[in-house]
Amino acid sequence: QADLYDLGNASASLKGQTISSEAEAYGASIVGTLPIAFIELFARAGLIFYDLEVTTTNVRDRIDESDEDLVYSAGIGFTFVERFNLQLEYEVLEISELDSADAWWLNASWRF
């Protein structure tokens, strides 16, 4: 599976200094599924390549990191009417510069 992440932009003010951040990533992973009737359990593991940039009004405090880290997830999917699939997934991005980069995903797809 190939993934493209737009991890967003953020800004805040701390003691009169503006802090801004921008993060994006792309990656590849392997997905394993265990189908049980109309339910499927799945797990995914892979590698992401990210770019994290944090800037402040003080130019010396700038962070510009590009690196690779692990991504993994697990979830459950349900198939309705033979082709409509709904999945709930919990994903963990192991980006060392961030405290937490976890996400819940709700995905819907039509399978041919």
FENMO-V37319 format. One record per pair of residues at least 4 apart in sequence whose ideal C-beta (glycine too) atoms are under 6 Angstrom apart, sorted by the first residue. I is the first residue (numbers start at 1). J is the second residue. D is the distance in Angstrom with one decimal. If there is no record, write none. Layout:
# FENMO-V37319
I/J/D ; I/J/D
This chain:
# FENMO-V37319
1/29/5.1 ; 1/31/5.4 ; 2/28/5.5 ; 3/27/4.9 ; 4/26/5.1 ; 5/25/4.2 ; 6/24/5.6 ; 7/23/3.7 ; 7/24/5.9 ; 9/22/4.9 ; 10/21/5.0 ; 11/20/4.3 ; 12/19/5.3 ; 13/18/5.5 ; 14/19/6.0 ; 17/56/5.5 ; 17/57/5.0 ; 18/57/5.2 ; 19/56/5.1 ; 20/55/5.1 ; 21/54/4.6 ; 22/53/5.0 ; 23/52/4.7 ; 24/51/5.7 ; 25/48/4.6 ; 25/50/3.7 ; 26/49/5.8 ; 27/46/5.5 ; 27/47/5.7 ; 27/48/3.5 ; 27/71/5.7 ; 28/46/5.4 ; 29/44/4.9 ; 29/45/6.0 ; 29/46/2.4 ; 31/42/5.9 ; 31/44/4.6 ; 32/43/5.4 ; 33/40/5.1 ; 33/42/4.5 ; 34/41/4.5 ; 35/40/4.6 ; 38/79/4.8 ; 39/78/5.9 ; 40/77/4.5 ; 41/76/5.8 ; 42/75/5.7 ; 43/74/4.7 ; 44/73/4.7 ; 45/72/4.6 ; 46/71/5.2 ; 47/68/5.6 ; 48/69/5.9 ; 48/71/4.8 ; 49/68/4.8 ; 50/95/6.0 ; 51/66/4.8 ; 52/65/4.6 ; 52/97/5.5 ; 53/64/5.1 ; 54/63/4.1 ; 55/62/5.3 ; 56/61/4.5 ; 65/97/5.6 ; 69/94/4.5 ; 69/95/5.3 ; 70/94/4.2 ; 71/93/5.2 ; 72/92/5.6 ; 73/89/5.2 ; 73/91/3.9 ; 75/87/5.6 ; 75/88/5.4 ; 75/89/3.4 ; 76/88/5.7 ; 77/85/5.6 ; 77/87/4.0 ; 78/86/5.2 ; 79/85/5.0 ; 80/84/4.6 ; 83/110/5.6 ; 83/111/5.0 ; 84/110/6.0 ; 85/109/4.8 ; 85/111/5.7 ; 86/108/5.4 ; 87/107/4.4 ; 88/106/5.8 ; 89/105/4.4 ; 90/104/5.8 ; 91/103/4.9 ; 92/102/5.1 ; 93/101/3.8 ; 95/101/5.0
